[in-house]
Protein backbone atom coordinates (compact mmCIF):
# COMPACT_ATOMS: atom_id res chain seq x y z
CA UNK A 1 0.00 0.00 0.00
CA UNK A 2 1.40 3.36 -1.00
CA UNK A 3 1.98 5.82 1.81
CA UNK A 4 2.68 9.54 1.62
CA UNK A 5 4.68 11.61 4.08
CA UNK A 6 4.60 15.36 4.32
CA UNK A 7 7.52 17.63 5.07
CA UNK A 8 6.15 19.83 7.84
CA UNK A 9 9.38 21.79 8.02
CA UNK A 10 8.78 23.01 4.46
CA UNK A 11 5.29 24.17 5.43
CA UNK A 12 6.75 25.84 8.52
CA UNK A 13 9.20 27.81 6.38
CA UNK A 14 6.39 28.68 3.96
CA UNK A 15 4.22 29.94 6.84
CA UNK A 16 7.02 32.10 8.25
CA UNK A 17 7.87 33.65 4.87
CA UNK A 18 4.20 34.19 4.02
CA UNK A 19 3.48 35.86 7.37
CA UNK A 20 6.50 38.16 7.03
CA UNK A 21 5.54 39.20 3.50
CA UNK A 22 1.88 39.75 4.43
CA UNK A 23 2.84 41.87 7.43
CA UNK A 24 5.22 43.91 5.28
CA UNK A 25 2.64 44.36 2.50
CA UNK A 26 0.02 45.33 5.09
CA UNK A 27 2.27 48.15 6.26
CA UNK A 28 2.84 49.18 2.65
CA UNK A 29 -0.88 49.17 1.90
CA UNK A 30 -1.64 51.14 5.06
CA UNK A 31 1.00 53.71 4.11
CA UNK A 32 -0.53 54.11 0.63
CA UNK A 33 -4.05 54.47 2.08
CA UNK A 34 -2.98 57.17 4.54
CA UNK A 35 -0.39 59.08 2.50
CA UNK A 36 -1.13 58.14 -1.13
CA UNK A 37 0.69 55.87 -3.56
CA UNK A 38 2.78 58.71 -4.99
CA UNK A 39 4.26 59.52 -1.58
CA UNK A 40 7.82 58.24 -1.24
CA UNK A 41 8.27 56.04 1.83
CA UNK A 42 10.27 57.83 4.50
CA UNK A 43 13.20 55.89 5.92
CA UNK A 44 11.75 55.54 9.41
CA UNK A 45 8.53 54.11 7.93
CA UNK A 46 10.57 51.58 5.93
CA UNK A 47 12.27 50.56 9.15
CA UNK A 48 8.88 50.25 10.79
CA UNK A 49 7.72 47.89 8.01
CA UNK A 50 10.59 45.51 8.72
CA UNK A 51 10.36 45.75 12.52
CA UNK A 52 6.58 45.22 12.41
CA UNK A 53 7.00 42.12 10.19
CA UNK A 54 9.83 40.61 12.25
CA UNK A 55 7.88 41.29 15.44
CA UNK A 56 4.89 39.35 14.12
CA UNK A 57 7.03 36.34 13.15
CA UNK A 58 8.70 36.31 16.58
CA UNK A 59 5.42 36.58 18.50
CA UNK A 60 3.72 33.95 16.32
CA UNK A 61 6.64 31.63 16.94
CA UNK A 62 6.44 32.29 20.68
CA UNK A 63 2.74 31.33 20.56
CA UNK A 64 3.52 28.03 18.78
CA UNK A 65 1.90 29.04 15.49
CA UNK A 66 4.94 27.67 13.65
CA UNK A 67 5.44 24.56 15.76
CA UNK A 68 5.48 21.59 13.39
CA UNK A 69 2.93 19.47 15.26
CA UNK A 70 0.50 22.44 15.50
CA UNK A 71 0.98 24.15 12.17
CA UNK A 72 -2.00 22.35 10.59
CA UNK A 73 -4.36 22.61 13.54
CA UNK A 74 -7.46 24.80 13.22
CA UNK A 75 -7.91 24.68 17.01
CA UNK A 76 -4.39 26.00 17.70
CA UNK A 77 -4.88 28.75 15.12
CA UNK A 78 -8.17 29.83 16.71
CA UNK A 79 -6.79 29.70 20.26
CA UNK A 80 -3.33 31.21 19.69
CA UNK A 81 -3.93 33.79 16.99
CA UNK A 82 -5.80 36.31 19.24
CA UNK A 83 -2.93 36.26 21.77
CA UNK A 84 -0.44 36.91 18.98
CA UNK A 85 -2.51 39.79 17.63
CA UNK A 86 -2.90 41.43 21.06
CA UNK A 87 0.83 41.08 21.74
CA UNK A 88 1.56 42.58 18.31
CA UNK A 89 -0.55 45.63 19.14
CA UNK A 90 1.12 46.11 22.53
CA UNK A 91 4.70 45.80 21.28
CA UNK A 92 4.01 47.87 18.15
CA UNK A 93 2.62 50.73 20.23
CA UNK A 94 5.50 50.39 22.67
CA UNK A 95 8.01 50.70 19.84
CA UNK A 96 6.19 53.51 17.99
CA UNK A 97 5.62 55.77 20.98
CA UNK A 98 8.37 54.95 23.47
CA UNK A 99 11.31 53.19 21.82
CA UNK A 100 11.92 55.47 18.84
CA UNK A 101 12.38 59.17 18.33
CA UNK A 102 10.26 59.21 15.18
CA UNK A 103 6.54 59.85 15.08
CA UNK A 104 4.04 57.63 13.28
CA UNK A 105 0.46 58.17 12.18
CA UNK A 106 -2.07 56.54 14.51
CA UNK A 107 -4.26 55.63 11.54
CA UNK A 108 -1.29 54.05 9.77
CA UNK A 109 -0.58 51.77 12.75
CA UNK A 110 -4.27 50.88 13.12
CA UNK A 111 -4.76 50.03 9.45
CA UNK A 112 -1.48 48.11 9.24
CA UNK A 113 -2.49 45.95 12.22
CA UNK A 114 -5.99 45.27 10.85
CA UNK A 115 -4.71 44.43 7.37
CA UNK A 116 -2.01 42.16 8.77
CA UNK A 117 -4.35 40.38 11.20
CA UNK A 118 -7.05 39.69 8.62
CA UNK A 119 -4.74 38.70 5.75
CA UNK A 120 -2.43 36.47 7.83
CA UNK A 121 -5.34 34.67 9.49
CA UNK A 122 -7.15 34.15 6.18
CA UNK A 123 -4.08 32.87 4.32
CA UNK A 124 -3.12 30.57 7.21
CA UNK A 125 -6.65 29.20 7.28
CA UNK A 126 -6.44 28.47 3.55
CA UNK A 127 -3.02 26.85 4.05
CA UNK A 128 -4.42 24.49 6.69
CA UNK A 129 -7.50 23.79 4.59
CA UNK A 130 -5.39 23.07 1.53
CA UNK A 131 -3.13 20.73 3.48
CA UNK A 132 -6.04 18.78 4.93
CA UNK A 133 -7.70 18.37 1.56
CA UNK A 134 -4.38 17.47 -0.05
CA UNK A 135 -4.19 14.59 2.41
CA UNK A 136 -7.68 13.52 1.37
CA UNK A 137 -6.61 13.61 -2.26
CA UNK A 138 -3.51 11.51 -1.46
CA UNK A 139 -4.45 8.17 -0.04
CA UNK A 140 -6.20 9.46 3.02
CA UNK A 141 -8.83 6.94 1.93
CA UNK A 142 -8.40 3.35 0.83
CA UNK A 143 -10.56 1.23 -1.41
CA UNK A 144 -10.88 -2.55 -1.48
CA UNK A 145 -11.73 -4.58 -4.56
CA UNK A 146 -13.36 -7.91 -3.72
CA UNK A 147 -12.83 -10.72 -6.20
CA UNK A 148 -10.44 -11.80 -8.92
CA UNK A 149 -10.15 -12.18 -12.66
CA UNK A 150 -9.54 -9.86 -15.56
CA UNK A 151 -12.19 -7.31 -14.61
CA UNK A 152 -10.63 -6.85 -11.17
CA UNK A 153 -7.15 -6.65 -12.70
CA UNK A 154 -8.37 -3.86 -14.98
CA UNK A 155 -9.92 -2.00 -12.04
CA UNK A 156 -6.78 -2.31 -9.90
CA UNK A 157 -4.76 -0.98 -12.84
CA UNK A 158 -7.17 1.95 -13.22
CA UNK A 159 -6.81 2.87 -9.53
CA UNK A 160 -3.03 2.68 -9.84
CA UNK A 161 -3.07 5.02 -12.84
CA UNK A 162 -5.11 7.65 -10.95
CA UNK A 163 -2.99 7.23 -7.78
CA UNK A 164 -5.65 5.70 -5.55
CA UNK A 165 -4.54 3.12 -3.02
CA UNK A 166 -6.52 -0.06 -3.79
CA UNK A 167 -6.33 -3.31 -1.82
CA UNK A 168 -7.38 -6.59 -3.40
CA UNK A 169 -9.44 -8.94 -1.24
CA UNK A 170 -9.74 -12.41 -2.77
CA UNK A 171 -10.23 -14.45 0.40
CA UNK A 172 -13.75 -15.22 -0.80
CA UNK A 173 -12.31 -16.71 -3.97
CA UNK A 174 -9.71 -18.90 -2.31
CA UNK A 175 -11.70 -20.25 0.64
CA UNK A 176 -15.38 -19.49 0.73
CA UNK A 177 -16.43 -18.88 -2.85
CA UNK A 178 -17.24 -22.25 -4.40
CA UNK A 179 -18.51 -21.10 -7.77
CA UNK A 180 -22.19 -20.91 -6.87
CA UNK A 181 -22.24 -17.44 -5.34
CA UNK A 182 -22.68 -18.50 -1.70
CA UNK A 183 -20.39 -17.47 1.17
CA UNK A 184 -20.18 -18.66 4.76
CA UNK A 185 -20.73 -16.41 7.79
CA UNK A 186 -17.13 -16.70 8.98
CA UNK A 187 -15.78 -15.23 5.76
CA UNK A 188 -18.32 -12.41 5.81
CA UNK A 189 -17.27 -11.59 9.39
CA UNK A 190 -13.58 -11.59 8.46
CA UNK A 191 -14.21 -9.34 5.47
CA UNK A 192 -16.05 -6.79 7.64
CA UNK A 193 -13.20 -6.86 10.15
CA UNK A 194 -10.72 -6.34 7.30
CA UNK A 195 -12.60 -3.22 6.16
CA UNK A 196 -12.66 -1.71 9.64
CA UNK A 197 -9.03 -2.54 10.44
CA UNK A 198 -7.81 -1.00 7.16
CA UNK A 199 -10.04 2.09 7.38
CA UNK A 200 -11.66 1.29 4.04
CA UNK A 201 -13.67 4.11 2.46
CA UNK A 202 -15.04 2.32 -0.61
CA UNK A 203 -15.90 -1.31 -1.37
CA UNK A 204 -15.91 -2.53 -4.97
CA UNK A 205 -17.66 -5.89 -4.97
CA UNK A 206 -16.80 -7.91 -8.10
CA UNK A 207 -18.14 -11.36 -7.21
CA UNK A 208 -21.38 -12.94 -8.44
CA UNK A 209 -23.93 -13.30 -5.68
CA UNK A 210 -26.81 -15.78 -5.65
CA UNK A 211 -27.63 -15.33 -1.97
CA UNK A 212 -28.94 -11.76 -2.10
CA UNK A 213 -29.26 -11.71 1.69
CA UNK A 214 -25.46 -11.58 1.83
CA UNK A 215 -25.40 -8.59 -0.50
CA UNK A 216 -28.04 -6.79 1.56
CA UNK A 217 -26.03 -7.49 4.71
CA UNK A 218 -22.85 -6.04 3.19
CA UNK A 219 -24.70 -2.96 1.92
CA UNK A 220 -26.16 -2.35 5.40
CA UNK A 221 -22.70 -2.85 6.94
CA UNK A 222 -21.25 -0.27 4.54
CA UNK A 223 -24.01 2.27 5.25
CA UNK A 224 -23.61 1.92 9.01
CA UNK A 225 -19.83 2.35 8.84
CA UNK A 226 -19.75 5.24 6.33
CA UNK A 227 -18.30 3.17 3.49
CA UNK A 228 -19.39 3.60 -0.12
CA UNK A 229 -20.50 0.27 -1.60
CA UNK A 230 -20.21 -0.27 -5.35
CA UNK A 231 -20.79 -3.31 -7.54
CA UNK A 232 -18.38 -4.22 -10.32
CA UNK A 233 -19.92 -6.01 -13.31
CA UNK A 234 -18.79 -7.26 -16.68
CA UNK A 235 -19.97 -5.34 -19.72
CA UNK A 236 -21.92 -8.41 -20.88
CA UNK A 237 -24.51 -8.02 -18.08
CA UNK A 238 -25.26 -4.43 -19.12
CA UNK A 239 -27.67 -3.46 -21.84
CA UNK A 240 -29.18 -0.24 -23.11
CA UNK A 241 -32.93 -0.05 -23.37
CA UNK A 242 -34.73 1.86 -26.09
CA UNK A 243 -34.79 5.00 -23.96
CA UNK A 244 -30.96 4.79 -23.67
CA UNK A 245 -30.85 3.90 -19.98
CA UNK A 246 -28.28 1.31 -18.96
CA UNK A 247 -29.64 -1.61 -16.95
CA UNK A 248 -28.55 -5.02 -15.64
CA UNK A 249 -29.74 -8.18 -17.35
CA UNK A 250 -29.90 -11.72 -15.97
CA UNK A 251 -28.37 -10.63 -12.67
CA UNK A 252 -29.49 -11.74 -9.18
CA UNK A 253 -28.51 -8.30 -7.86
CA UNK A 254 -31.67 -6.93 -9.48
CA UNK A 255 -33.64 -8.30 -6.54
CA UNK A 256 -31.56 -6.20 -4.13
CA UNK A 257 -31.22 -3.15 -6.37
CA UNK A 258 -34.89 -2.90 -7.29
CA UNK A 259 -36.11 0.54 -6.31
CA UNK A 260 -32.59 1.85 -5.74
CA UNK A 261 -31.53 4.99 -7.60
CA UNK A 262 -28.57 3.27 -9.20
CA UNK A 263 -26.12 4.82 -11.63
CA UNK A 264 -23.53 3.15 -13.85
CA UNK A 265 -20.12 4.76 -14.36
CA UNK A 266 -17.12 3.43 -16.24
CA UNK A 267 -13.71 3.36 -14.55
CA UNK A 268 -11.65 2.90 -17.66
CA UNK A 269 -13.56 0.11 -19.40
CA UNK A 270 -14.97 -1.35 -16.17
CA UNK A 271 -18.64 -0.66 -15.36
CA UNK A 272 -19.23 0.38 -11.73
CA UNK A 273 -22.73 0.35 -10.26
CA UNK A 274 -23.38 2.93 -7.53
CA UNK A 275 -26.42 2.22 -5.38
CA UNK A 276 -27.20 5.74 -4.20
CA UNK A 277 -26.75 9.24 -5.51
CA UNK A 278 -23.69 10.79 -3.88
CA UNK A 279 -23.71 14.52 -4.65
CA UNK A 280 -21.36 15.31 -1.74
CA UNK A 281 -18.80 12.64 -2.59
CA UNK A 282 -16.85 14.64 -5.24
CA UNK A 283 -14.10 16.77 -3.73
CA UNK A 284 -15.31 19.88 -5.56
CA UNK A 285 -18.76 19.58 -3.96
CA UNK A 286 -17.30 19.18 -0.48
CA UNK A 287 -14.93 22.10 -1.02
CA UNK A 288 -17.73 24.36 -2.23
CA UNK A 289 -19.93 23.44 0.74
CA UNK A 290 -17.07 24.00 3.18
CA UNK A 291 -16.18 27.35 1.55
CA UNK A 292 -19.79 28.46 1.93
CA UNK A 293 -19.88 27.28 5.56
CA UNK A 294 -16.68 29.15 6.40
CA UNK A 295 -17.85 32.38 4.75
CA UNK A 296 -21.36 32.22 6.20
CA UNK A 297 -20.16 31.34 9.72
CA UNK A 298 -17.50 34.08 9.68
CA UNK A 299 -20.03 36.80 8.83
CA UNK A 300 -22.56 35.33 11.27
CA UNK A 301 -20.05 35.32 14.12
CA UNK A 302 -18.93 38.90 13.47
CA UNK A 303 -22.26 40.56 12.74
CA UNK A 304 -24.81 38.41 14.60
CA UNK A 305 -23.36 36.12 17.24
CA UNK A 306 -20.87 38.49 18.87
CA UNK A 307 -23.40 41.34 19.35
CA UNK A 308 -26.05 38.90 20.62
CA UNK A 309 -23.71 37.13 23.05
CA UNK A 310 -23.32 40.23 25.19
CA UNK A 311 -27.06 40.85 25.63
CA UNK A 312 -28.11 37.21 25.93
CA UNK A 313 -25.24 36.45 28.29
CA UNK A 314 -26.38 39.17 30.70
CA UNK A 315 -30.00 37.94 30.60
CA UNK A 316 -28.96 34.34 31.24
CA UNK A 317 -26.77 35.35 34.17
CA UNK A 318 -29.46 37.59 35.70
CA UNK A 319 -32.05 34.81 35.71
CA UNK A 320 -30.00 31.83 36.94
CA UNK A 321 -26.57 30.82 38.13
CA UNK A 322 -24.31 28.92 35.79
CA UNK A 323 -22.37 29.36 32.56
CA UNK A 324 -23.67 31.30 29.57
CA UNK A 325 -22.86 28.46 27.19
CA UNK A 326 -24.02 24.87 27.31
CA UNK A 327 -21.56 22.30 25.95
CA UNK A 328 -22.46 18.73 25.13
CA UNK A 329 -20.87 15.84 23.26
CA UNK A 330 -22.57 15.14 19.95
CA UNK A 331 -21.90 12.85 17.01
CA UNK A 332 -20.33 14.41 13.94
CA UNK A 333 -19.37 13.13 10.51
CA UNK A 334 -18.70 9.39 10.58
CA UNK A 335 -20.02 9.39 14.15
CA UNK A 336 -16.91 11.13 15.55
CA UNK A 337 -17.60 12.99 18.77
CA UNK A 338 -17.23 16.75 19.20
CA UNK A 339 -18.42 19.41 21.66
CA UNK A 340 -21.42 21.39 20.46
CA UNK A 341 -21.99 24.95 21.76
CA UNK A 342 -25.40 26.42 22.62
CA UNK A 343 -26.72 29.16 24.88
CA UNK A 344 -27.75 27.63 28.20
CA UNK A 345 -31.56 27.52 28.29
CA UNK A 346 -32.07 25.42 31.45
CA UNK A 347 -31.21 25.67 35.08
CA UNK A 348 -27.92 23.86 35.77
CA UNK A 349 -28.71 20.13 35.80
CA UNK A 350 -27.00 17.19 37.53
CA UNK A 351 -24.84 15.07 35.19
CA UNK A 352 -27.38 12.23 35.00
CA UNK A 353 -30.07 14.58 33.62
CA UNK A 354 -28.06 16.47 31.01
CA UNK A 355 -28.98 14.11 28.14
CA UNK A 356 -32.71 14.03 28.87
CA UNK A 357 -34.66 15.58 25.99
CA UNK A 358 -36.62 18.76 26.60
CA UNK A 359 -40.41 18.32 26.71
CA UNK A 360 -43.32 20.74 26.43
CA UNK A 361 -43.58 22.98 29.52
CA UNK A 362 -40.36 21.45 30.83
CA UNK A 363 -39.74 22.97 34.32
CA UNK A 364 -35.98 22.85 33.72
CA UNK A 365 -36.21 25.57 31.06
CA UNK A 366 -35.67 29.16 32.18
CA UNK A 367 -37.83 32.08 31.00
CA UNK A 368 -35.11 33.46 28.75
CA UNK A 369 -34.38 29.87 27.71
CA UNK A 370 -37.95 29.39 26.54
CA UNK A 371 -37.65 32.45 24.32
CA UNK A 372 -34.27 31.36 22.98
CA UNK A 373 -35.58 27.90 22.10
CA UNK A 374 -38.78 29.24 20.53
CA UNK A 375 -36.79 31.53 18.24
CA UNK A 376 -33.86 29.06 17.77
CA UNK A 377 -31.46 31.74 19.04
CA UNK A 378 -30.00 29.17 21.44
CA UNK A 379 -28.36 27.56 18.37
CA UNK A 380 -26.38 30.67 17.37
CA UNK A 381 -23.13 29.66 19.16
CA UNK A 382 -23.01 26.60 16.90
CA UNK A 383 -21.60 28.89 14.23
CA UNK A 384 -18.38 28.42 16.22
CA UNK A 385 -18.66 24.70 15.42
CA UNK A 386 -19.29 25.52 11.76
CA UNK A 387 -16.27 27.82 11.67
CA UNK A 388 -14.10 25.05 13.15
CA UNK A 389 -15.43 22.46 10.70
CA UNK A 390 -17.27 20.30 13.23
CA UNK A 391 -20.61 21.23 11.69
CA UNK A 392 -22.12 22.64 8.52
CA UNK A 393 -24.75 25.34 8.23
CA UNK A 394 -27.13 22.77 6.71
CA UNK A 395 -27.13 19.03 7.37
CA UNK A 396 -28.64 16.37 9.61
CA UNK A 397 -28.89 17.62 13.20
CA UNK A 398 -26.23 16.08 15.48
CA UNK A 399 -27.87 14.00 18.21
CA UNK A 400 -26.56 13.44 21.76
CA UNK A 401 -24.59 10.21 22.11
CA UNK A 402 -27.20 8.38 24.28
CA UNK A 403 -29.88 9.18 21.71
CA UNK A 404 -27.78 7.50 19.01
CA UNK A 405 -27.26 4.46 21.24
CA UNK A 406 -31.02 4.24 21.76
CA UNK A 407 -32.20 4.60 18.18
CA UNK A 408 -29.40 3.00 16.13
CA UNK A 409 -30.63 -0.56 16.88
CA UNK A 410 -34.29 0.41 16.36
CA UNK A 411 -34.25 2.37 13.09
CA UNK A 412 -32.93 0.88 9.88
CA UNK A 413 -29.82 2.67 8.60
CA UNK A 414 -30.07 5.25 11.37
CA UNK A 415 -26.31 5.86 11.37
CA UNK A 416 -26.31 6.61 7.63
CA UNK A 417 -27.33 10.17 8.54
CA UNK A 418 -23.76 10.70 9.82
CA UNK A 419 -22.28 10.02 6.39
CA UNK A 420 -21.92 13.81 6.05
CA UNK A 421 -21.17 16.70 8.39
CA UNK A 422 -24.14 17.54 10.66
CA UNK A 423 -25.78 20.96 10.45
CA UNK A 424 -27.31 23.75 12.52
CA UNK A 425 -30.50 23.30 10.53
CA UNK A 426 -31.65 20.66 8.08
CA UNK A 427 -34.25 19.32 5.72
CA UNK A 428 -36.02 17.48 8.56
CA UNK A 429 -36.18 20.60 10.73
CA UNK A 430 -37.86 22.84 8.12
CA UNK A 431 -40.44 20.08 7.56
CA UNK A 432 -41.50 20.09 11.21
CA UNK A 433 -39.35 17.27 12.61
CA UNK A 434 -37.41 19.09 15.28
CA UNK A 435 -37.50 19.17 19.05
CA UNK A 436 -38.55 16.19 21.14
CA UNK A 437 -38.49 12.75 19.46
CA UNK A 438 -39.83 10.48 22.21
CA UNK A 439 -42.09 8.81 19.62
CA UNK A 440 -39.94 6.47 17.44
CA UNK A 441 -42.12 7.39 14.45
CA UNK A 442 -40.95 11.02 14.69
CA UNK A 443 -37.34 9.90 14.72
CA UNK A 444 -37.95 7.61 11.74
CA UNK A 445 -39.36 10.54 9.77
CA UNK A 446 -36.41 12.74 10.76
CA UNK A 447 -34.00 10.05 9.58
CA UNK A 448 -35.98 9.65 6.35
CA UNK A 449 -35.69 13.37 5.60
CA UNK A 450 -31.98 13.32 6.48
CA UNK A 451 -31.37 10.44 4.07
CA UNK A 452 -33.21 12.31 1.32
CA UNK A 453 -31.04 15.38 1.92
CA UNK A 454 -27.80 13.36 1.73
CA UNK A 455 -28.81 11.87 -1.62
CA UNK A 456 -30.24 15.07 -3.11
CA UNK A 457 -27.88 17.77 -1.84
CA UNK A 458 -27.25 20.84 -3.93
CA UNK A 459 -26.04 24.35 -3.17
CA UNK A 460 -29.47 25.76 -3.95
CA UNK A 461 -31.14 23.24 -1.66
CA UNK A 462 -28.95 24.57 1.18
CA UNK A 463 -29.98 28.14 0.35
CA UNK A 464 -33.65 27.13 0.33
CA UNK A 465 -33.32 25.43 3.73
CA UNK A 466 -31.53 28.46 5.23
CA UNK A 467 -34.23 30.85 3.97
CA UNK A 468 -37.01 28.60 5.29
CA UNK A 469 -35.25 28.32 8.66
CA UNK A 470 -35.07 32.12 8.95
CA UNK A 471 -38.78 32.40 8.09
CA UNK A 472 -39.60 29.76 10.72
CA UNK A 473 -37.68 31.76 13.34
CA UNK A 474 -39.96 34.76 12.80
CA UNK A 475 -43.24 32.87 12.63
CA UNK A 476 -42.37 30.39 15.40
CA UNK A 477 -42.67 26.61 15.46
CA UNK A 478 -44.98 24.37 17.51
CA UNK A 479 -42.20 21.81 18.19
CA UNK A 480 -39.70 24.41 19.41
CA UNK A 481 -39.59 23.98 23.17
N, C-alpha and C positions, 0 to 999 in steps of 0.2 A: 504494500500500500504506500502510495506516495505521500510524503509529509513535507510541509513547508515551514521554514523558520523565518523569523523576521528580525532584522537588525534594528533593535530599539535604539542603539546608540546613534544610528543615522537619523532616525526620527527626532531624537533629542537635539542633535546639531541643527536639523531643519527647523525645529521649534524655536531654538535660541536665535538663529539668524532671522527668522520670520518676525519674531517679536521685536528684535532690535530695529529692523527696517520699518516695521509698522509704527513703532514709537517715533522714529526719526521722521517718517513721512507725515505723521500726525502733527508734529511740531511745525513742519514745513507748511502743511495745509492751514494750520491755525495762523501762522504768520501771514500767509497770503490773504486770508479772510480779514484779518485785522488791518493790515498795512497795504494790501494790494499786491498783485503779482509783479508789477513793475518795480516795486521797492527792492533795492539791493539789501540782502541780509547783512545786518551789522555783525561784527566779529563776536560780540558777547552773546548774541542770539544763536550764532552757529555753535558756540561752545555749549550753550544751553541745550541745543538739540542733542548733542552727543552725550552730555551728562544725564539728561532726562532718559535717553534710550538705555545707557549703561545701568542707570539706577533701576529701571524696570527689570532688566535681565537679572540683576543681582537679587532684587527682592523676590522675583518669581522663583529663582533658584532656592532662596532661603525658605520659601513656602512650599517646596517640593513639587512645583509645577513642571520641573524638568527631570524629576527622578524617574528612572527607566521603568520601574514597576508601576508608576502612577500616571505616566504620560498619556495613556490611552483610557483613563478613567473619567467618565462623566461626573461621578460623585466627587472625586478629588477636585476637578475643575470648579464645580459649583461651590464646594466648601472653601477652597483656598483662594479663589480668584478675588472675592470681596476683600479679604485681608490684604492681599497684594495691592489692590487698588487704593485702599485707605492709607497704607504705608507709603505708597507712591505720592499721594497728595501731601502727606505730612512732610516727607523728606524734600519734596520739590519746593514747597513753601518755605521750609527751613533754609534751603540753599538760596532761593530767589530773594528772600528778604533779610537774611541774617548772615549768610556765609559769602556774600559777594558784594562788591561795591557798586555793581551796575543795577539799574532799575529795569523791571520788566512789566509789561502790560498785564493787568489782572485778567482781562478778557482773553489774552493770548494763552495764559497758563490754564485757565478754565477750559477753553476750547481744545487745547492740546491734550489735556487729561481725558476729556470726554471722547474725543476722536480715538485716542489710543486705547482706552478701555473698551469701547464698543468694537473697534476693528480687531483688536487682539483676541477678545473673547470669541467673536464670530468666526474668525479664521481658525482658532484652536478647536472650536466646536466642529467645524467642517473637517479638520484634520483627523479628529477622533472618529467622526462618522465615516469618513473615507476609509480609515484603517479597519474599522469593524466590518464594513461591507466588503472590503478587499478580502478579509479572512473568509467571509461567506462565499465569495466568488472562487476562492482557492481552497478547495477540499475541506471546508468547515463542515460539509455534509458528505455522507457516504451513501452510495447506492449498492444494493445487492441484486444480482441477477440469479434467479433460481432456475436451474435446468442445465441442459447440455445441448450439443449439436451445433450445426452450422448457423442457425439463426442466432443462438446465444453468442457464438464466436463473433458474428458480425456486429452484434450489439456491444460487446466488450470492446471491440476495435473502435467503434464509433465513440464510446465514452473516452477511450484513450486519446483519440484525435482531438476531442474538445476539452481535454485536461480535466476530466471528472474521475474521481477515484471510485472504481467499481470493483466490488468483490463478487466472485463467483461462488455460488452455493449449490453443489451437486450431490449433497448427502442423500437427497431423495432418490436420485438416480442410482447411486451405488448400493444403497441398503433397502430403502423402503419402497421405491417405485418399481413395480413388478411388470409394467407394461399395460396394466389395465386401468390406470388412473386412480388407484386407491392408495392411501398412505396410512400408516399406523399412528396412534396417538403419541407414542414416544418421540417419533421423528418430528411431528408437529410441535411438540413442546420444546425440543432442542432447537428447532428453527427459530421459534419466538425468542428463546434465550439468546441465540446468536444475534438477532436483530437488536436486542436491548444492550447486550454487552458491547457491540460495535457501534452503537449510536447511529443506527441506520436511519436515513431520512426518506429513502424511496425504495420500494420493493418492485422489482420487475419479474413477474411470475411467468415463466416460459414453458411450464409443463401442462400436458393435457389433464383435465380433471373430470372424472365421471361422478365422483361423490361430491355433489355441489355443496353439501353441508360443510365440507372442509374449506371450500372457497369462501363461503359466507363467514366461517369462523376466522379465517385469515384477514378478510376485509374488516370485520369488527375489531380484531386485534390492532390492525393498522390505524383505524379511526381513533381508537381509545389511547393510542400511544403516539399520535401526531406524526404518522408515517404515511406518505403518499403510496397508494397501492395501484399498480398498473399491470396490465396483462399483455404479454408478448405473444403474437400469433404469426403464423406463416401467411404469406400473401394468398395462398390457395383457399383459405377459409374466409376471405373477404370478397364481397361482390358489390357492385354498384347497381342500385335499383334504377328504375326509369326516371325518377326525380333526382338522380345523381347523388343520393345519400349512400354512404358506405355502410354495409351491415355485415354481421357474421352469418355464415351459413353452416348448417350441420355441426353446430358446436354446443356441447352441454352447458357452456357458460351462459347461454341465452336465458336459461331458467333463472340464474342469479341476477343477470343484468337487465332483465325485463323491467321496464319502468325507470331504469337509471338514465340519467342524462349523459350518455357516453359520447366521447369524441375519439376519433382515430387520427393519430399523428404518425409521421414517418421519421424515425431516427435513422438517417441514411436511407437504406432500402427496407428497414425493419418496421412493420406496423406496430404501434403501441396504442393500446386501448386504455383511456383514462375514464374512470367511473364517474367522476364528479367534475363539474366546472370548477376551475381553480383560478379565479381572476387575480387573487393576491399572491399567487406563487411566483410569477415573473419578478425579477429583481427590480425592473423599472417601475412596476406597480407599487411595490413595497417602498421604494425610494420616494415616489411621488406622494404616497400617503404619509410617510414620515416627515417629508419636507413641509407638507401642509400642517401636520400636527405641531411641528416645532414653531412654525410661523404663527399659527393661530394661538398656541399656548403662550408664546412670548408676548404678543399684544394683549392677550387676556390677563396675564399676570401684571403687566405694567399699568394698563388702563382700567381694569375692572377689579381684579383680586386684591391688589395692594391697597387701593383706596377703601375697599369694603372691609378688609381685615381690621383696620383701625376701629371703625364704628361697631362692627359686629363683635369684635373682641371685647370692647368695653361693655356692651349689653350682656354678653355671656357672663363676664366676670361679675357684673352687678347683680345678676339674678341667682347665681350659684357658685360655689367654690369648685375649683378644678381647672384644668388646662383649657385653653381656647380651642385647641385642635384635638381631634379624636383620631388615634392611629390604630389600625387593625390589619392583621395579616390577611391577605387575599391571594387568590390564585391568578397568575398572569398567563402569558403565552406559554404553551406546552406545560401548563399546570405548575410553573415555577412560582414560588412564593415571593411576595413583595409587601411593603407597608403602604397602605392606602391612607391618604390624608382627607379628613372632613372637618367641618366645624362641629364642635361638641354640641349635641342637641338634647342630651339627657343629663340627669343628675349622675354624678360619678357612681359607677356600679361596681360591685364585687367581681373578681375575675371570673367566677363561674357563671355570671349572668351576661357577660359582655357579648356573647355570640347569639343571644336570644333575639329573634326577629321582633321588630316593633309591630304593635297591633293598634287597631283603632282605639282612640282614647287611652292610650298607654300612659299610666301614671308616671312612668320614668321620664317622659318627655317634658322639658321645660317650656315655659310660655314662648320665649324667643325661639326655642328649638322647634316648636310646632309651626311657627311662621317660616323658619328656614327650610323645614322639610316640605311644607306646602308649596313653596316657591322654588324648591330645588337649589336654593342658595347654599345649603349645607355642602353641596358637591363642589363648590368653586375651588377649594384648595386642591382638588384633584388635578387641576392644571399643572401643579408642581409635578405630579406623577407623569403627566403627558410630556412635559418639558424634559424630564429625565429619561423618557422612553419606556417607562413601566406600563403606561396606558396610551390609548389613542383617544382622540376626541370622540370618535364613533366606533362602536364595536360591542360585542356581548358584554354585559355588566359582569364585573368580577365578583364572585360569591365568596363569603367567608368559608374557611377551610371545613368546619364541621358540616356546613350545608352541602358541600361537595361530597363529603363522606356519606351523608344521608341519602342523597339522590342519585349518585352514580350507579349504585346497584339496582335502583328502581326504574330508571328511565333509560331506554335504549339510546346508545350513543350520546349520552349526556356529556361526556368529556370532550366530544368533538368540537364543542363550542369554544374550547381553549386552543384550537388550531391556530388562531390569530390573536393579536394583541387585544385585550379587553378595552372597553371604552367608557367614557363618562356617561354617554347616552347611547341608545341603540335602537334597532328596528323594533324589538319587542317593547321597549319603553314607550315609543310614540304610538303604539297600537294598544296601549292600556295595560300591558303586563309588566307592571312595576310594583314596588312595595312588597307587602307580605305575600308569601307563597306557601302558606300552611297546607293548602289544598294541592295534592300532587298534580291535578289536572292543570292548574295555573302554571306550575313549573314546566309541565310538558309543553304547553303552548309557548312559553317563553323560549324553551330550547328549540322548538320548531321554528320560531321566527329568527332565532340566532343562526340556525343552520341555513335558512333561506338567505340571510344576509351574507354569510360566508361564501355561498355559491353564486351570489348575484351582485357582489360588490362592484361599485363604480364610484368615481369621484363625485358625479352628480347625485348619486344616491346618498352619499355622505352629506352633501350640501342640503338636500331635501330633508334629511333627518335632523340636521342642526336647526334649520328654519322651523320645522314643526316642533322641536323641543322648546325653542324660544317662545313660540306661540302658546304652547301648553303652560309655560311658566306664568304668562300673564292671565290666562283664563282659568288656571288651576286644574288639578286633577283629583278625582275621587279617591284614587289609590295612594295618594301622597300623604302618608302619615307615619 
